[in-house]
Amino acid sequence: MEPQQIREGYLVKKGTLLNSWKAVWVVLSDDGVEFYKKKSDSSPKGMIPLKGATLNSPCQDFGKRTMVFKLSTEKKQDHFFQASHVEERELWVKDIRRAITCLQGGKTFARKSTRRSIRLPNTVNLNELFLLMKDQDDGVRELKLEKEKKLYHHCFTGATVVEWLISKEKARNKPEALMLATGLLNEGFLQPAEELSKQGALEAMASVFMDEPDAFYYFADSGFFCEGYSSDEDVIVKEEFRGNIVKQGCLLKQGHRRKNWKVRKFILRDDPAYIHYYDPAKGDEYPLGSIHLRASVVTAAEFVPDAKRYEVDGNLFEIITSDETHYFLQAATAEERSDWIKAIQTVSRSGK
């Protein structure tokens, strides 16, 4: 019986022998995880059997490197993967866990979750709680907070989170609210924004959420940034990051000089309308480049000038900026290409 393909996409993987992290194309089937150097490769670089495997998420073995999960084989070989954002990590973790459970029970992987029928009344779904907290009308408000001559954008205090959890009846009392908030911190949904909250995240070798009015936190994947310590030039660049994150994920991008294709993580923001791209293995602190989308044009493309045929796997689209710079990108699927085009068009029309 052929293995059933469950999920595929780009993840960053730590080398098995070396400590280098590289973007790879990952395919999850009901009995294993295969990873390829390129999406177009016919044979995988490696295969991880899921029989007897265990999954650890979040994995905080690598300090600043967030969104990591660890997959350990029955023979105790560890494999580390990093997703580009919280929702992506949760989808991979959920499907891998279900595939492992199905193998243990000799069952066929089913897309529909049976969790509802067996869920206990006190079971907390941190992903659902995170989405409620991010609700623009009824969630935790993202503010501009000042501390020690630094200005923190899109963040909130630890005390605010605890108050919100109690007021929305997500927690019965302060100890329960602190337990939930610490869970959100440990899972990477919340991030520490300044020294006090960062110190709490390192206490006793485990993350501790601080119920303090001067401990600042922010939502993972939000538009958080801090200014006040930067040079004048950096503060001007920071203007690009003021918008809310509309969409993010990995795409193939063609280089301007060498015309080669590389996996890049893209983050699309509105107002001002920008898309930034990063080396997915190196985090989101320093973008490799940015595209100002105001008055830009984005369309599906059938071919790319100067591209070798074997390098193009389809699902192409092109962004032409107001100064007529051309960017060629490849999505993994036709649906993903359509989603990106719609999102960029919406931002470019409404953004500054």
Secondary structure as UniProt FT lines:
FT   STRAND          5..14
FT   STRAND          21..29
FT   STRAND          32..36
FT   TURN            39..40
FT   STRAND          46..49
FT   TURN            51..52
FT   STRAND          54..56
FT   TURN            61..64
FT   STRAND          68..72
FT   TURN            74..75
FT   STRAND          78..82
FT   HELIX           86..105
FT   HELIX           115..118
FT   TURN            121..122
FT   HELIX           126..133
FT   TURN            136..138
FT   STRAND          143..147
FT   TURN            148..149
FT   STRAND          150..157
FT   HELIX           158..167
FT   TURN            168..169
FT   HELIX           174..186
FT   TURN            187..188
FT   STRAND          190..192
FT   HELIX           195..202
FT   HELIX           203..205
FT   TURN            213..214
FT   STRAND          216..219
FT   TURN            220..221
FT   STRAND          225..227
FT   HELIX           232..238
FT   HELIX           239..241
FT   STRAND          245..254
FT   STRAND          261..269
FT   TURN            270..273
FT   STRAND          274..278
FT   TURN            280..281
FT   STRAND          289..292
FT   TURN            294..295
FT   STRAND          297..301
FT   TURN            305..306
FT   HELIX           309..311
FT   STRAND          316..320
FT   TURN            322..323
FT   STRAND          326..330
FT   HELIX           334..350
//
